[in-house]
Amino acid sequence: MTLEINRIATYDHPWTHNGNPFESEDIGSYYGFIYRITNTINGHDYIGRKYFTTIKKRPPLKGKKNKRREVVETDWKTYWGSSPRLQADIDTHGKDKFTREIIHLCASRGETNYLEAYYQFTEHVLLRENNYNGIIQIKLGKNSVKDLVIKK
């Protein structure tokens, strides 16, 4: 018998995945995630994507030409989406009235971008009145998703 203990988050208003707070040590080899932010007052939601890391470019060392690159964690823990309507409701009602859920962990940039559009289209975010998404924007090439396996 396995007993699962709910963890306590190390940051405010944490992202959850499978009902538990998601922490930096849970990232592992994942590149990004698809998320849903839900207004608990009226049920409106927002579907988006976020990367866990980014490349920070630093100036070259003295006497060198090449810029230095460093992989750093993004602001994913404090990120609340890019929708102006969502941001306005968060400002009005407060962050306590919203949940942030990771609905899919992704292994690559291409998978993250593809699955964001997939979830947005399959959940008809532009056709529902109770959704904060105002646009679906994607630029995706075949090579970006060549390793993506679709489970039937």
Secondary structure by P-SEA (a helix, b strand, c coil): cbbbbbbbbcccccccccccccccccccccccbbbbbbccccccccccccccbbbbbbcccccccbbbbbbbbccccccccccaaaaaaaaacccccbbbbbccccccaaaaaaaaaaaaaaacccccccccccbbbbbbcccccccccccc
